[in-house]
Amino acid sequence: MMVKKRNLTVFEKLILVVGLFVVVAGMFFLQKLLSLSGGEFTSTVLIGVAIWLILIFVLILSAIAENGREELSTIISENSQEIKLLRDISREHLSEVKLLRQTMDQVVKKR
């Protein structure tokens, strides 16, 4: 089975750029906050770290959701193709059964 190469969507590229910006800007922001508090770990620094980590977590969740959406669309399209094939098989079986019944009716009538 050949694996299809997947291209990045605009949303994924945007998440990557925003994520890198959030990580770098957050590090500089926290460093500045820590230097303003005199190098001590105050509640302001703790709140800043918590917000920064929550923001990174939200970015990760949005990337996971986008990936799940894309995988789901692939599964749905493959499932649709499979359903079409199963319908064709079902129609073939139905026509075979009808033909067998006609043949059996003819054999029974001859007896």
N, C-alpha and C positions, 0 to 999 in steps of 0.2 A: 504494500500500500504506500502510495506516495504522499508525503506530508506537504500540504500547501503552505507556502511562505506567507506569513501574515504581515500586513503593513500597519504602521502606527496610525491611529486616527488623529484628527486635529485635537480632540478632547484629551487624548493621552499625552500628546506633545505639550499641550497647555498645562496639564497637571504636573508634568515633569519640570517645566520651567518655573511654575509657581512653587512647587515643592522645593526646588533648589534655592529659590529666593527666600522662602520661609526659613529654611535651615540656616542659610548664611546670615540673613538679617536677624534671625532670632539669636544666633550666637553673639553677634556684635551688640545687639540690644541687651542681652543678659550680661555681657562683659561690662558694658557701660553702666548698667544698673548696679552691678557688684562693686564697681569702682566708686560710684556715687554713695553707696552705703558704707564706704570705708573698708571694703573687703570682708565685711561681716555678712553672714547669711541671714538676712532679715525676712520678715513676712512679705515685704514687697518683692524681694527677689524670689521667694518661694511661689508667690502668686504669678510672677512673670514666667517662671519655669513651668508651672502647671498649665498656663494658657498656651505657651509655646508647644508643649507636648500634646495638648489637646488639638491644637491646630495641625500638627504633624499627623496625629491619629485620624483626623477628619480627612486629610488628603489621602492617606493610605486607604481608608474606607471607600472614598470615591473612586480610587483607581481599581479596587477590588470589585466594586459594583459595576463599573464600566466593563471590566473583563468578563464578569458574569453575564452581563447583558449581551455581549458579543458572542460568547459561547452558547448562550441560550438561543440566539437567532440562528446560529449554525445548526444546532440540534433540531430546531423547529423546521428548518428547510430540508434537512435530511429526513426527518420524520414524514414530512409532506410527500417527498419522493417515494418513500417506502409505502405509504398508504396508497399511492397511485399504483405501484407495482402489485400490492396485495389485491386491489380492486380488479386489476387485469387478470390475476390468477383466479380470483373468485369467479369472474365471468367465464373464463375458460372451463373451470370445473363445472359450472352450471350448464354450459352448452354440452359438455361431455355427458353429464347425467341425463340431460334431455335426450341426447342421441341414444344412450343406452336404454332408456325407457322405451323409446320408439322401436328400437331393435327388439327388445324383449316383448313388446306388444305384438309385433309382427310374428315373432317366433311362437307366441302363445296362440295367436289366431290361426296359424298354420296347423296346429295340433288339433 
